[in-house]
Amino acid sequence: MAKTSFIERNKRRKRMAKRFAPKRKALKAIANDRSRPAEERFAARLKLSELPRNSSPVRSKNLCDLTGRSRGTYRKFRLSRIKLRELASQGLIPGMVKASW
């Protein structure tokens, strides 16, 4: 089980990334547009770097929703491999059965 502070910090990062997403998208579009003057693109890059560091979506981690485990997490289910196996064995994940051959 991950520390509660780590889980909350990650949630804060995701909220901040969602809040700043339109602004980041607009600045990135300006900065990557080759038809604009170099000074304007450079100014957009500077404004982008002035945004909070945690507003970047890359900084948030994929954590298990139940335990907060960061490794071996399936994106589709947002669960760690351990909890996914437990829930699948109990029949709580529809359509997922234990393999046997």
N, C-alpha and C positions, 0 to 999 in steps of 0.2 A: 504494500500500500504506500503510495507516494504521500509526501507531506502535504497537508492541507494548504499550506502557504504556496507551495509550488503549483498546485492545481488552480488556486485562485489567481495567481500571477498569470498563468496561461490563459485563463478566462478573460482577465483584464486586457491582455494582449490581443485576443481575438476581437473583443468589443472595440478596441481602439483601431485595429486594422479595418474593421467594418465601417467605423465612423469616418476615417480618413480616405477610404477607397476612392470616392469620386474625385477628390482633390489630387490624389496621387496619380490617378489615371489621366487626368487632364494635363498635369505637369509632365508626365512621361510622354504623352502624345506630342507635346511641344518640343521636348528635348530630343526626341527621336525623329522629328520631321526634318528631313534634309533640305526641303525647299525653303525653310525659314533661315534668317540670317544667323550667323554663328553667335553673335552677342545675345540674341534672344534665347537661343538654345542653352547657352551657358548660364544665363539668368534663371532659366527654368530648372537647370541642374542644381544651382545654388539654393533655390527655394525648396527643392525636393530634399536637399540635405539638411535644411533647417527644420523639417518636420520631425516630430518625435521618433526616436529610433524604434520604439515598439509599435509604431503605426504600420510597419512593414509586415505583410502577412507571412513572410518567410520566418520570422522570429518565433511564431507559435509552433508548438509541437503537437503531434497527434498522440493523444493520451486515451487510455481506456476510460470509458465513462463510469465504470463500476469501481475500478481500483486505482486509476491514475497511473497505471504502468505505461511507460513510454516505449518500451521495446516489444516487438512482436505484435503490433497493433494492426488489425485489419481495418482499412479505411471504410469499407462498405458497411460494416457492422459497428464500427467505433468501439470495438472490444479487443482485449488482448487475447492472444492465442489460448491462454489458460482458461479464461472465463468463457470464451467461445466454445471450447470443448465441453466444459461443464454444462453450459446451458443447452448445447446440442444433445448431450447424453440424456438430459432430463426431458428433452422433447419440447423445449420452450422456443426454439427457433424454427419457424415453419419451413418445411421443405428440406431441412438438413438432417441427414441420418448418418449414423456411424457406418463407415465402410466395412464390409466383410466379404471375403471371397474364398 
